[in-house]
Amino acid sequence: MSSYFTDLAQQYIDGEWRPGTGSWDIIDFNPYDNEKLASVTIATADEVDAAYRAAERAQRQWAATNPYARRGVFEKALRLVEEREEEISEAIVAELGGTRLKAAFELHLAKEFLREAVHLALRPEGRIIPSPVDGKENRVYRVPVGVVGVISPFNFPFLLSLKSVAPALALGNGVVLKPHQNTPIVGGTLVAKLFEDAGLPGGLLNVVVTDIAEIGDAFIEHPVPKVISFTGSDKVGRHVATVCAAHFKRSVLELGGNSALVVLDDADVDYAVDAAVFSRYVHQGQVCMAANRVLVDRAVADEFTEKFVAKVRTLKTGDPRDPSTVIGPVINSSQADAVSGVVEQALAEGATALVHGTVTDNLVEPSVLTGLPADSALLRQEVFGPVAFLVPFDGEEEAVRLVNDTPYGLSGAVHTADVERGVNFAKRIDTGMFHVNDGTVHDEPIVPFGGEKHSGVGRLNGDTMLDAFTTQKWISVQHGRSGFPF
């Protein structure tokens, strides 16, 4: 077992490792075998305050540091991830039940985002804008917002913490990170250790392991952070946005999805099956971009369904440490119960189970359901588990209507022999991202990532990080003399 779970089960505040002073502990369990990995005494509202004040103190000097010097921290952090890849992979498998394949996928993306952070430090540029006033020079500076609060989820905790933390730091901000209670090490203190070892000055990055039962809204209400970057459910995201708005803060919200993978009548069926199975079942379906719904033109529905079901039946469920395992455990028992409830509800509504997976503790075998009533609420909500809904349709118009018939708008995919037909289809879908002849699960470091409708507000990655974590400041210089009316 990685030493991370014994060494990093603390708070990281103002460059120091310290125990929390809350009255209870967060117990970190392995979701596969329920082994206790760590116990972390939670942070109180006072410690959240200490973390934000530390970030505020350290940030001014960091912002004044030459961006070429700041860049070196991220180059070192990238080297450390490469050196420690096996240890971090083990931690991902243990803490969140990720398979070996999933851990490799997460680490690959994490390294790509650190590479982008290296370049992001040099990205902010100022502008000179003409003035109608003689002798006046208008300068527009792009400056750090100050301090950013980051709240990360349990499904890709290392990646999705780094995805906001690294750019915010690269752009000259201080950061306080609150990881999900189920992944306090991989999503929190491991990130702090990485940057500490990479030479980041103390106080700039702080990690508080805590719970709203202890601190309420203190993390988002605190006067220091100017931006809150939240990744999680739309229900919690709505609350975060409301509190932020009441305190005149900017929120960047990466929320849930109900993505569809669409198979048109001219698609390569075998390839579409491969894309659909990956898009639904990667990391047990606990992915915001996962293909909850697989929509298939009736012209190819029988062939697709037969091949899809056959492939799903080959997916091995079990110990995530076994390299042959495709489906590991879901994150906790309440999540397993929720997925079971979805299947039971679908069957009660008249759906047919083409594959009906069993549930053993947190191991949820894959299910494939068809024949769900068109008005079922299940077709419009996010299902965070290994359950696929197959939905037949007649022609493109019906497909477009079905894909858009959900409050969410994150990702999606369409399969067709005609690429331009696919692009035209994608343009009609109300999502932030859509993919032609591919899966629904994608993230790249310089492409704007985010959703429409209930799937979020704002974008991350590449130049959109500048919009998320910097602000613009107008400074005018009058080289002559202005005339005043009195």
N, C-alpha and C positions, 0 to 999 in steps of 0.2 A: 504494500500500500504506500502511496506517495506520502512523503513527510509533510507535504503541503497541509494536510488536514490537522496535524498536530502543531505545526509551526505558525500557521496563519489564521488560527481560530481566535482572532482578536479584532479590535478596532484599530484603524490606522488614521491618526489625527495629528496634524502639525508635525509630520515627519517622525512620529513616535508610535510604536506598537504598544497598545495598552488594553486592559480588559474594559468592557463596558461596565456601567454602574447601575444598570437596570435591575429589577427585582426578579427576573426570570431569564431563562436561557432558550435560545433557538437551537434545537437539536438537528444536526445535519445527518440524514440517513441516506444510505445507498438504496435507491428504489427497487433494485433487483432482489437483494437478499435481506434488506432491512438492517444491515450492519450499521452501527453508529459510527459515523466518520469523525464527527467533531461536535463540540458544544461551545456555543458562543453566547456569552452574557451580553444582552442587547444594550444598544446605546439609548440614552435618554434624550429628551429635548435639549438639555444643557449641552450634551456632547454634540448634537447636531449643530447647535449654536457655535461651539468651539471649533468645529470643522469648518463651518462657513467663515468664521472670523479669521482662521488661519489662512484659508484660501485668499481672502480679501487682502490680508497683509502681504502675502507672498506675491500676489499677482502683479502689483505695480512694477516691481523690479524685473519680473519675468517679461512683462510687456515691453519694457525698455531694453531688454536683452536683444542683441543682434539676431535676426531670424536665422542667419547661417549657424550661429552657435546653438540656437534652440533646436535646429534640425538634427544636430549630432545626437541628441537624446533619443530620437526616434530611430535613427540608424542603429544605435546600440540596442534598443529594445527589440528591433527586428532580429538582430544577431542572437540575442538571448532566447527568443522564441524558437529560432532554428536549433540552437544548442539544446534546449530543454523540451523539444517537441515530444519525445516519448513520455516524459513525466507529465506534461500537460495533457497529453492524450489519455493517459491512465486516469488522471483526475476527472476528465470529462466523462469517461466510461463509468467511473465509480459514483460521481455525485449526481449526474442527471440521467444515467442509464443509456447514454449514447452508445451506439455500436462503434466498432473500430472504423467502419466506413464513414459514419457520421462525424467522428472525432477528426478524421483526416480532412473531411470536407470543411469543417469549421476552422481548423488550423490553417488550411490553405487560404481561405478567405481572410482570416485574421492577419496573415502575413501580407496579403495584397493591400489591406487597408492601412497597415503600418507603412508600407512603401509609399502609399499615397500621402500619408501624413508628413513624410519627409519633404515632399514637394509642396505641400499645402502651406508650410511655414513661410514660403517665399511668394505665395499667391496674391496677398492683398496689394492692391495698387490704388494710388490716388489719382485724382483728375483735376485739371484746370478747366473751369467753365467760364465762358464769356459773360460779361456783365453789361447791361445797358447804361451803367453809370461810368462816366469817363474816369480813368485812373484807377478803377477798382479791379482787383484780381480775386476771383473766387476759387478757393481751393477746397476740394472735397477729400477728406481723409477717411480711410476705412480702418476702424480701430476695434480692439477687442471689446466685447460687452462687459467684461469684468470677471464675474464668477458664474459658472454654469452648474446647475444641479442635474444629475443624470440618474434615472431610475430604469434599471435593466430587467429583462424577463428571465425565465428559467429555461427556455428551450435552446437558445444559442447564447448562453450567458457570457462566455469569453469574447466571442465575436461582437455581440451587440453592446457590451460595455465598451470595448475598445473603439467601436464604430463612432461613438459620440465623444468618449474621453480623449482619444488621441487627436482628432481634429480640433477640439476645443482648446487643448493645451498647445497644439502647434500654432494656433492663431493668437496665442498670447494670453489666454484666459487661465484662471484657476478653476478647479473642479472639485465638487463633492459628489461621490458616487454612492448610491444606495442600491445594492444588489437585491434580487429576489430572495425571500427567506429560504427557499428550497435549494438555492445555489450561492451561498454566501462566499464560498472560497473561489470557485472557478469564475464567478461573475463579479467578484469584489476584491477580496484581499490578495488574490493571485495577481490581479492587474496592478494593485498597488506595489507589490513586491517586485514585479517586472520593471516598473518605472523607477522605483527606488534604486534597484541595481543598475539601471541604465543611467543614473546620475541626475535624475530630475530633482531640483532643489526641494527641500522639505517644506511642507505646508501647501504646496501647489495642488497636489492631489490628495484627497482625503477619502476614506471609505468608512461609512457607518452602516453596521449591520443592525437593523432594527425593524420594528413593526408598527403599523399605524395604531394598533391597540395600545402601544406605549407612547407614541409621539403625536398621534392625531395627524393634523395637516402641517405640523411644524416644518417639515422638509420643504414644502412648496410655498408656505406662507412667509418664510423667513425673509427679512428685508434685503439680505445680501445678494442672493442670486437674481440675475436679470433674465435668465432663460432657463426653462425646465425642459429637458429632453426626456420624453417618456416613451417606452416601448412596452406594450401590453394590451389588455382588452379594451374594447371601446367603452364598456361601462365605467371602468376606472379612468380611462382617458377623458371621458366627459367631465368627471369630477375634477381631474387635474386642470383641464382647460378652464372650468368655471372658477376655481380658486385662483388660478393665474390671472385671469381677466380681472377679478375683483382686486388684485394687488398690482395691476398694471405691469405684469410680466409677460414675456413672450413664451409661448409653448410650442414645442415641436413634437408632434404626436404621430408615432408609427403604431397603428392599431391593428385590429383583427381583420380577417378577410373571409370571403366565401367564394373563392375563385372557381371558375369553370374551365375545364379542358374540353374543347369542341372538336368533334371529328366530322368533317364534311364528307359528302358522298364520293369525292374523288381522292380521299386521303390514302396514304400508304398505311394500311390497317396494322400491319405488324409493328411498324415504327411507332404508330400512335399508341398502340398497347404498351410498348416499352415506356414511352413518355408518360402515359397516364398512370401506370403502376408506380413509377418513381415519384411522380408529382403528388400522389395521394399518400403513399406509405413511407416516404423518407422520414426518419426520426419519429416513427410511430404516428405520423400524421400531425405531430405537434409543431406545425410550421404555419405561420400566418398566411403564407402564399400557397399552401397546399391546395390541390384540386379536390375540394369537397364534392363537387358535382362533375360527372363525366357525361357530356351531352353528345349523343351519337345520332347521325342521320339514319332514318329507318332503312335506307338502301343498303347500309353496311352494318346495321345494328346486330344482326344474328351472328355474323362472322366475328365482329369486334367482341361481342359479349362472350362468345365461346372461348376466344383466345385470351381475353382479359381474365376471366375466371380461372382458366387453366394456369396462367402465370401467377395469379395471386395465391393459388393453392401450393405453389412451390416455395413461397416465402417462409423462411425458417424463423420461428419465434422462440426466444430463449435468452440465454446468458449473453449479455452484450460484450463480454470479454472474448467470446468465441468468434473468430474472424468470419465464420460462415453464417452468423446470426444477422438477419436483416431487420427483424422487429424485436426491439428490446422492450423494457418496461416503460409504461407511462410514468410521469413524475411522482405521483402519489396515489393513495387509495381513493381520494375524492374524485380525482380525474378518471380513475378506472371505473368508479361508480357512474360518473357522468356519461362516459362512453357507452357503458352497458345500458343506461337509461335511454340513450338515443336509439339504440337498436330495438329495445323493447317497445318504445313509442312508435317507431316506424312499422314494426310488425303489427302492433295494435291498430294502426291506421290502414292496414291492408297491404303493406309492402311484402314482397317475396324475398327471402334470403337465398341468394345463389351461393353464397359462402357465409356460414354463421360461425364466427370464431368464438371459442370459449374464453373465459376470464379466470385466471388463477393468480390471486394476489394482485400485483400491479402489471402482470403480463396479460395483455389484451391481444388475442389473435385477430388477424384481419377479417373484416366482414365486407360483403358486397350485397347491396340491396337494390331492388328494382321494383317498379310498380307503385312507387310512392304517390299518393294523390297530389294533383297539381297545386292544390291549395295548402299543402302541408307546410307548417312553419319551419320544419326541419330543412326544407330546401332553401330557406332564406337566412339561416343562421350559420354561425361558424361552428364546426364540429372539430374539436381538437383531439383527434384520435384516429385509429386505423379503420375508418368506416367510409366506404365509397357508395355514392348514390349514382346509379346508371339511369339516365333519362333520355328516351328516344325523342326525336323531333322530325318534322316534315319541312325541309327546306330552310334556307338561310334566314328568312324573315322571322320564323318562329324561333330559331336558334338565338338570334339577337335579342328578341323579347325575353326569352328565358334567362339568358346570361345576365341581363340588366335587372331582372326581377328579384332584387335583393338590396338591403340597405348598405351593403358593402361595395367597395370598388378598389381592390388592391391590385391583384394580378389576374392572369388568365392566359390561355393559349388556344390556338386554332390550328388544325392540321388539314392541309389541302395540297393538291398537286400544283396549284396555280398560286405562286407567291403573292402576286398582286391582288388576287381575290382574297387571300388571307389578310393582307395589309388593309384593304378596304373594309373587311369585316372588323378588324381590330379598331379602326377609327370610329366605329359605331358603338363601341363598348365603353361604358362609363367607368373606367379604371385609370389608375395612375400608370400602370404598366401592362403590357400585353405582348405575347410572344407568338411568332408564326413558325410552325413546324418545330416545336421544342416543348419543354416542360413548362410548368407554371412557377417553379422555384428557382429564382435567379437573383443574384446580387453582384454588382460589379463596382469597383471603387470610384469610377469617375462618371457614372451614369446616374441621373436623378432618380432617387428611390423614394417612393411614397405612394399614398393612396388618395382616392376621392371618397366622397360621402362619409360613411361611418368608419372608413379605414384610415382616417388620419388627416392631419393638417401640416403642410410644409413638406419639404424634401430634405434628404440627406445625400451625401456622396459628392465628390468633385467640387465644382464651383458653388453648388448649392450649400456647402458647408459655410461659405462666406456669408450667405444670407442668414443661416441659422445661428452662427456664433460670433459674428461681428456686427457693428453698426456703422452708419455713415455720419460724419461730422463736417459741417460746413464752417470753414474759417475764411473770412474775407479780409483782404488787405487793401486799404485805400492809399495808393501811392501819391495821389494828388491831394486835393482838398474837396470834400463834399460841400454842397450848398444846402443850407437848412432854411425852411420857410419862416422861422422865427427864432 
